Amino acid sequence: MPSDLHGRCTFYKEGVMLALTRRVGEEIVVGDPRNPIGVIRVVEVHGDKVRLGFDFPKDVEINRRELAEAKRREGVAIEDLL
């Protein structure tokens, strides 16, 4: 398999994270490629900011880390934080 198809695994205190390099318009398929759970797409990059698009079923919650942590800590519904 060509080396450009592999990501790099980075080891963190919590475990291992797969780090991938993508360009605008490129996608990452989550789950079985024949029946994916969802797709993450790089929409745009401006300086140090990256805009991502998430195409997942409505029943899959997707939260920014700070909102997920607040929800976990406080038991607050995400809708109340937006």
C-alpha positions as CSV (number, residue, x, y, z in Angstrom):
1,M,0.0,0.0,0.0
2,P,1.4,3.4,-0.9
3,S,2.8,5.3,2.2
4,D,0.6,8.4,1.4
5,L,-2.5,6.3,2.3
6,H,-1.3,5.8,5.9
7,G,-1.8,8.3,8.7
8,R,0.5,8.8,11.6
9,C,-0.3,7.4,15.0
10,T,0.5,9.8,17.8
11,F,0.6,8.5,21.4
12,Y,-1.1,10.5,24.1
13,K,-1.7,10.0,27.8
14,E,-5.3,8.9,27.0
15,G,-4.2,6.4,24.2
16,V,-3.4,6.6,20.5
17,M,-4.7,9.1,18.0
18,L,-4.6,8.7,14.3
19,A,-3.5,12.0,12.7
20,L,-4.2,12.5,9.0
21,T,-3.2,15.2,6.6
22,R,-6.0,16.3,4.2
23,R,-6.5,19.2,1.8
24,V,-9.6,21.3,1.2
25,G,-12.3,19.1,-0.4
26,E,-10.7,15.9,0.8
27,E,-12.7,13.6,3.1
28,I,-12.2,11.1,5.9
29,V,-14.7,8.2,6.0
30,V,-15.6,7.0,9.6
31,G,-16.5,3.3,9.9
32,D,-16.7,0.6,7.2
33,P,-16.1,2.3,3.8
34,R,-18.9,0.1,2.3
35,N,-21.4,1.4,4.9
36,P,-19.8,4.4,6.7
37,I,-21.1,5.9,9.9
38,G,-20.3,9.3,8.5
39,V,-17.9,11.5,6.6
40,I,-15.7,14.4,7.7
41,R,-14.7,16.9,4.9
42,V,-12.2,19.7,5.0
43,V,-14.3,22.7,3.8
44,E,-11.7,25.5,4.0
45,V,-8.5,26.6,5.7
46,H,-7.7,30.2,6.7
47,G,-4.4,30.6,8.5
48,D,-4.5,28.5,11.6
49,K,-8.3,27.8,11.4
50,V,-9.8,24.8,9.7
51,R,-13.5,24.5,8.8
52,L,-14.8,20.9,8.8
53,G,-18.0,19.5,7.5
54,F,-19.6,16.5,9.2
55,D,-22.1,14.3,7.3
56,F,-23.5,11.9,9.9
57,P,-27.0,10.7,10.7
58,K,-29.1,13.0,12.9
59,D,-29.0,10.6,15.8
60,V,-25.1,10.9,16.0
61,E,-24.2,13.8,18.4
62,I,-21.3,15.9,17.2
63,N,-20.0,18.5,19.7
64,R,-17.1,20.8,19.9
65,R,-14.9,19.7,22.9
66,E,-15.7,22.8,25.1
67,L,-19.4,22.2,24.7
68,A,-19.1,18.5,25.2
69,E,-17.1,19.1,28.4
70,A,-19.6,21.7,29.7
71,K,-22.5,19.3,29.0
72,R,-20.7,16.4,30.8
73,R,-19.8,18.6,33.8
74,E,-23.0,20.5,34.2
75,G,-25.5,18.1,32.7
76,V,-26.7,21.0,30.5
77,A,-28.4,20.3,27.2
78,I,-26.2,21.5,24.3
79,E,-29.1,23.5,22.8
80,D,-29.0,25.6,26.0
81,L,-25.4,26.5,25.4
82,L,-25.8,27.7,21.8
